[in-house]
Amino acid sequence: MLIRSMILASVLVTGIAHAVEVPNPLDQERAKARPLVIVARTERDPTLFTLKKSLEDPAKKKAFDERNMVLYTIVGITGQRDGKDLEPQSTMSLIRGLKPGMIIDKAKVFLIGKDGEIKYKSEGEADLDTLFKTVDALPPAEQTLQAQAQPEPAGTPGTPNKSGKPAKPAKPVKALED
């Protein structure tokens, strides 16, 4: 009976550990980059294929990078960020965050701004020129988000801390007595 109780307890603890929610990868991109997310059923999807082919052009890739864009692809249940695999939990969190719905024939394309909001959404279209125009038309306020996301280190003498007052110099540490 004790062994059964121990096994049940370990199964419950393991289940709770696996149920921990993994943060959405798009949250980590906020104020740093503009994620372009393509959700497709297969790798052979024409929208996904066309976009990847367009990004092979050095001029298009440079324009993509200059706009602080990163490419997320989700094919089936496999996710990638700029060609590098995501963990399955991160991929599922990304899918839950976007709520793409049913994918029947055409891929779904999402352009996320630096503020974390969806700026462009389409089904079956991923023309880079249209996406670039959308990014270029975004308000300048979004560009200031990048500066706000990188605060100056507080606590150094002369720099303001959270209360707006300059930080006091640190006191010397006293040696411990035995």
C-alpha positions, 0 to 999 in steps of 0.5 A, a space after each residue: 500500500 505504501 508503494 502504491 501511494 508513493 507511485 501515485 504521489 510521484 505521478 501527480 508531482 510529475 504531472 504538475 511539473 509538466 503542466 507548467 505554462 511555457 511563456 510565449 516566444 513572442 513575449 520575448 520579442 516585444 520591443 525588440 523585433 517584429 515577428 512574422 509568423 507563418 502557420 502552414 499545414 505542410 512544408 510544401 505550402 505555396 505561401 511558405 515556399 514563396 516567402 522563404 524563396 524571397 528571403 534568399 534574395 540578399 536585398 530582401 533579406 537585408 530589408 527584412 533585417 533592417 526592419 528588425 523582423 524575425 521569421 517564425 514558421 509553424 508547420 504542423 506542430 513543429 515551430 522554428 525561429 529564423 530556421 532554428 527549431 523551437 521546443 514543442 512547449 514553446 511552439 504550442 504556446 505560440 499557437 495558443 497565443 495566435 489562435 490561428 483557428 483551422 488551417 484548411 488549405 492556405 497558410 495564415 500569415 501574422 505580422 506582429 509589431 514591437 508592441 505585441 499587437 497583430 499589425 497584419 493578418 492574411 490567409 494565403 498571402 505573404 508578399 514581402 513588399 506588402 509586409 515592408 510597406 506595413 512596417 514602414 507605415 507603423 507609427 513612430 511611437 512603436 520605434 520608441 518602444 525599443 528604447 524603453 525596453 532597455 532601461 539604464 542600470 539603476 543603483 549606480 551612483 548618480 543615476 536615478 532609481 525607480 523613485 527618480 532619486 539618485 542612488 546612494 553610494 554603497 557602504 563598505 561591507 564589514 568583515 565577519 567575525 568568528 
